[in-house]
Every structure is written in structure tokens, then in C-alpha cells.
Amino acid sequence: MANEKLDFAGLIPVLQNKDDFFEKVLHETNSWRRIWRLILLFIGLTFAYGLVMGSYSGFLQALSAGVKVPFMFLLSLLICFPAFFVLQFILGSTMKLSQMTVIILSGYVLTGAIMVSFAPIAVLFVLTGGNYYFLQLLHIAIFSVAGIFGMKTVLDALKYSCEQKNVYPRTGVVVFRFWVIILAFVGIQLAWNLQPFLAEKTAGYALFKKYKGNFYTAVVYSIQQLSSPPGDSKVSVEPDLHPELFPDSTKVVR
């Protein structure tokens, strides 16, 4: 009966009573119902944030970003989770697949909730004419902060399972830290290939674009654009490396 009364608010792990939340997860008899609710809640949260993220570039880009953001997160998890679960099983974890899935998705939901909590800040900069490159870096910062808190919740859950319930190996906690790094790199690669999430207002709508270079050079370029004096046409990134950043390459001073 407790499962029947489970609401969406109860799916978000709160830092003040996280032990109670983990206890409920580890003793729940029907975890799959919680899994589907976690997925739906996560999709709703990240879809909302994606709408905000893409709104800088118009309605169609906002709608596109709203679909891409949850897809990117869930696909990265789908790619990385099997290796993580098998490693934990080999190391001696007795945690069920459904329990492990709930713990990971709970961290994802907290990530989505934190992202949405920052959405009004992003909206403010969109409405007040925020710089395109500044918005890029702002969203990257929000993704990073939210991801850190979300994965810390998962780490706390695994430590609790290890120290309090003895159903999870201590070595698995160390392995999880490395797995999070792999998950982050997979997510970054997917994000790069799913671009654009937001685009220059003059660029027009595009579902996908083929970009040269990589995520890291694009971040460096955005930082350079913000730090360079107004009207300075000299840049350190070649237009043939990032042609999408130079709609008119004849204006670039080499």
C-alpha cells in the first residue's frame, strides 16, 4: 500500500533525510514501479530545462533541446550502466538490479531538479540579452554543479549500502568514482554530437549540425570571446576548425 501512495515528491532524495530515503529504496518490494516514476519525473525535469536552454534560439530550437537533454542523459546511462552493474556483481555486490537502477536514477532526478532550480537564472539572461557565449558557459556550469550533487547522492547511497547494510562491497565505492568520470565523458561526447542545443539567433533552426573540433576547444573559444575586448576581431581559433562559429570568415583577421 505504501507504494500505491508514492508521489513524485518522494522520489527526490533530500540531503537532510537521505538515510531514510536509502532505507526505503533497499527494502522496497516493488522497485520497478519506482523506476518508471523516476524516469518520468527525470524526463519532465530535463525537458523543462531543455526548453529554457533552447529558448534563446526560438521556439523550435527550444522544443528540440527539450527532447535532446533527457535523451542525452538517459542514453549515456544506458551505454554505461551495464559495465557498472557487471563490475559490482563481480566485486561481490548482492544488490539487486532494480535497487541499483533506483539508486542511479535517484541521483539523476536530483540532478534534473537542481538544473530546473537554476532555470530562472538562465531565463533572466535570455530576456536581458545575455551573450550567446556566456549562455553556453552558464549552461555548462549548471550541468556540472547539478551533476556533482546528483552523483554525490548516488555515492552516499552506495556507502550506506556498504557500511549499514553490508550488501555492497567497499571496493565498489571506489569503482563508482571512476565510473562517474567515464559517464561524464560519454555524456559530453553525446552532447557534442547532438548539437545544437542553443544557437546564434541569426543561425536559424537546425535539428543537428556537423561540427568540427571538439567540446573542449569550443569551451576555450567561448571563454576567449567573453574575455576579448569589444570590437577585437582577432581570435586564436581557426575558422576551418570551427566553421559554425564564423558565418562570415572574411571578417576574421588572422
Residue, then its C-alpha position, 0 to 999 in steps of 0.5 A: m500500500a505504501n507504494e500505491k501512495l508514492d508521489f513524485a515528491g518522494l522520489i527526490p532524495v533530500l540531503q537532510n533525510k537521505d538515510d531514510f530515503f536509502e532505507k526505503v529504496l533497499h527494502e522496497t518490494n516493488s522497485w520497478r514501479r519506482i523506476w518508471r516514476l523516476i524516469l518520468l519525473f527525470i524526463g519532465l525535469t530535463f525537458a523543462y530545462g531543455l526548453v529554457m536552454g533552447s529558448y534563446s534560439g526560438f521556439l523550435q530550437a527550444l522544443s528540440a533541446g527539450v527532447k535532446v537533454p533527457f535523451m542525452f542523459l538517459l542514453s549515456l546511462l544506458i551505454c554505461f550502466p551495464a559495465f557498472f552493474v557487471l563490475q559490482f556483481i563481480l566485486g561481490s555486490t548482492m544488490k539487486l538490479s532494480q535497487m541499483t537502477v533506483i539508486i542511479l536514477s535517484g541521483y539523476v532526478l536530483t540532478g534534473a531538479i537542481m538544473v530546473s532550480f537554476a532555470p530562472i537564472a538562465v531565463l533572466f539572461v535570455l530576456t536581458g540579452g545575455n551573450y550567446y557565449f556566456l549562455q553556453l558557459l552558464h549552461i555548462a556550469i549548471f550541468s556540472v554543479a547539478g551533476i556533482f550533487g546528483m552523483k554525490t547522492v548516488l555515492d552516499a547511497l552506495k556507502y550506506s549500502c556498504e557500511q549499514k547494510n553490508v550488501y555492497p562491497r567497499t571496493g565498489v565505492v571506489v569503482f563508482r568514482f571512476w565510473v562517474i568520470i567515464l559517464a561524464f565523458v560519454g555524456i559530453q561526447l553525446a552532447w557534442n554530437l547532438q548539437p545544437f542545443l542553443a544557437e546564434k539567433t541569426a543561425g536559424y533552426a537546425l535539428f543537428k549540425k556537423y561540427k568540427g573540433n571538439f567540446y573542449t576547444a569550443v569551451v576555450y573559444s567561448i571563454q576567449q570571446l567573453s574575455s576579448p575586448p569589444g570590437d577585437s576581431k582577432v581570435s586564436v581559433e581557426p575558422d576551418l576548425h570551427p566553421e559554425l562559429f564564423p558565418d562570415s570568415t572574411k571578417v576574421v583577421r588572422 
